[in-house]
Amino acid sequence: MSAEQVFSLCNPIAVAGWVLLIFAPRRPWASLVAGRVIPLLLAGVYLFVVTLNWAGSDGGFGSLPEVSALFANQWLLLAGWIHYLAFDLFVGSWEVRDAAERNISHWLMIPCLVLTFLFGPVGLLTYFALRSTAKMRRIAGT
């Protein structure tokens, strides 16, 4: 199987998790699949790809040129992409669970989820801003 084929399999699996988070957020099975099953499946693929391709690779994590050299290997670039898919989905799932516990409207969560899917940390930052606003409103009694 080529790196492109693995990429083409992992992306729609991750997207399925995001669809569950957006359209079925309060269903326990959806939270299990999107928050645990899919990220762990992606983590397994990540482990497999890294294990088979790390030895003898150029680069490292000590400088930007080293990271660039590391990701010149398409398999390790793919591993980096799978890393993002797994962690961003896990974070999005946590956001949905945390928002439910805090009685934050899911409609307000959708932009946070889209931003987490597309821009990871920006979505997390947006969610924490929403969470802080919701907390201040509860404290103020509005």
LINDA-V929396 format. One record per residue. N is the residue number from 1. RES is the residue in three letters. PHI is phi in radians with two decimals (none if undefined). PSI is psi in degrees with one decimal (NA if undefined). OMEGA is omega in whole degrees, -180 to 180 (NA if undefined). Layout:
# LINDA-V929396
N/RES/PHI/PSI/OMEGA  N/RES/PHI/PSI/OMEGA
This chain:
# LINDA-V929396
1/MET/none/137.2/-179  2/SER/-1.50/164.8/177  3/ALA/-1.06/-39.2/179  4/GLU/-1.09/-38.8/178  5/GLN/-1.17/-40.9/178  6/VAL/-1.12/-42.9/176  7/PHE/-0.99/-46.4/-178  8/SER/-1.18/-20.8/175  9/LEU/-1.51/-40.0/-175  10/CYS/-1.25/-39.1/-177  11/ASN/-1.02/-52.4/-179  12/PRO/-1.16/-27.3/176  13/ILE/-1.14/-45.3/178  14/ALA/-1.11/-43.1/180  15/VAL/-1.05/-37.8/177  16/ALA/-1.03/-39.6/177  17/GLY/-1.10/-42.1/178  18/TRP/-1.14/-38.0/177  19/VAL/-1.07/-43.0/178  20/LEU/-1.08/-43.3/-179  21/LEU/-1.11/-36.1/-178  22/ILE/-1.41/-42.3/-172  23/PHE/-1.79/-13.8/179  24/ALA/-2.43/49.4/-170  25/PRO/-1.17/-27.7/-174  26/ARG/-1.71/2.2/178  27/ARG/-1.48/125.1/-177  28/PRO/-0.99/-39.6/-179  29/TRP/-1.17/-33.9/179  30/ALA/-1.17/-41.6/178  31/SER/-1.11/-40.0/178  32/LEU/-1.10/-47.1/-178  33/VAL/-1.18/-50.1/-176  34/ALA/-1.29/-31.1/-175  35/GLY/-1.70/-16.6/-178  36/ARG/-2.26/-58.3/-172  37/VAL/-1.06/-53.8/-177  38/ILE/-1.16/-47.9/178  39/PRO/-1.03/-37.1/179  40/LEU/-1.24/-36.1/175  41/LEU/-1.08/-46.6/178  42/LEU/-1.10/-37.7/177  43/ALA/-1.09/-38.3/177  44/GLY/-1.13/-42.7/177  45/VAL/-1.10/-42.7/177  46/TYR/-0.99/-50.0/180  47/LEU/-1.01/-44.4/-180  48/PHE/-1.08/-48.5/-178  49/VAL/-1.12/-45.2/-179  50/VAL/-1.14/-44.2/-179  51/THR/-1.03/-40.9/-177  52/LEU/-1.39/-16.7/-170  53/ASN/-2.19/-3.0/-176  54/TRP/-1.30/-46.3/-176  55/ALA/-1.03/130.0/177  56/GLY/1.39/3.4/180  57/SER/-1.37/150.9/175  58/ASP/-1.42/159.6/173  59/GLY/1.59/-172.3/-178  60/GLY/3.12/-156.6/-177  61/PHE/-2.05/9.3/-175  62/GLY/-1.39/-19.9/-180  63/SER/-2.73/165.3/178  64/LEU/-1.09/-42.1/176  65/PRO/-1.06/-35.4/177  66/GLU/-1.15/-41.8/178  67/VAL/-1.12/-41.1/178  68/SER/-1.06/-43.2/178  69/ALA/-1.14/-39.7/178  70/LEU/-1.05/-46.5/-176  71/PHE/-1.41/0.3/172  72/ALA/-1.20/-22.8/174  73/ASN/-1.38/116.7/-175  74/GLN/-1.05/-30.7/178  75/TRP/-1.21/-38.6/179  76/LEU/-1.34/-30.2/171  77/LEU/-1.10/-43.6/176  78/LEU/-1.04/-43.0/178  79/ALA/-1.03/-42.9/177  80/GLY/-1.06/-40.4/179  81/TRP/-1.15/-43.5/179  82/ILE/-1.10/-36.4/175  83/HIS/-0.97/-48.8/178  84/TYR/-1.07/-46.3/-179  85/LEU/-1.00/-47.1/-177  86/ALA/-1.18/-49.3/-175  87/PHE/-1.23/-40.8/180  88/ASP/-1.12/-40.4/178  89/LEU/-1.15/-41.0/178  90/PHE/-1.07/-43.4/179  91/VAL/-1.13/-43.6/178  92/GLY/-1.05/-39.6/178  93/SER/-1.13/-41.3/177  94/TRP/-1.09/-42.5/179  95/GLU/-0.99/-44.8/-179  96/VAL/-1.10/-45.3/180  97/ARG/-1.14/-43.7/-179  98/ASP/-1.13/-41.7/179  99/ALA/-1.11/-40.0/179  100/ALA/-1.10/-42.7/178  101/GLU/-1.10/-28.2/-178  102/ARG/-1.74/8.3/-180  103/ASN/0.98/39.0/175  104/ILE/-1.55/130.0/-179  105/SER/-0.96/135.5/179  106/HIS/-1.15/-30.1/178  107/TRP/-1.04/-35.8/177  108/LEU/-1.28/-22.8/-179  109/MET/-1.36/-27.5/-174  110/ILE/-0.98/-47.1/177  111/PRO/-1.06/-37.2/178  112/CYS/-1.08/-42.2/-179  113/LEU/-1.16/-43.6/178  114/VAL/-1.07/-43.9/179  115/LEU/-1.15/-37.4/178  116/THR/-1.14/-40.3/178  117/PHE/-1.10/-45.0/-174  118/LEU/-1.53/-35.7/-172  119/PHE/-2.34/24.7/175  120/GLY/0.66/-94.8/-175  121/PRO/-1.04/-30.3/178  122/VAL/-1.14/-40.2/177  123/GLY/-1.14/-41.1/178  124/LEU/-1.12/-44.4/177  125/LEU/-1.05/-43.1/179  126/THR/-1.11/-41.8/179  127/TYR/-1.10/-43.7/179  128/PHE/-1.12/-33.7/175  129/ALA/-1.14/-43.8/177  130/LEU/-1.09/-44.1/180  131/ARG/-1.07/-43.0/179  132/SER/-1.14/-41.3/178  133/THR/-1.09/-44.6/179  134/ALA/-1.10/-39.7/179  135/LYS/-1.14/-43.5/179  136/MET/-1.11/-37.5/179  137/ARG/-1.17/-37.9/178  138/ARG/-1.15/-41.0/180  139/ILE/-1.12/-40.9/-179  140/ALA/-1.33/-13.3/179  141/GLY/1.39/23.0/178  142/THR/-1.83/NA/NA
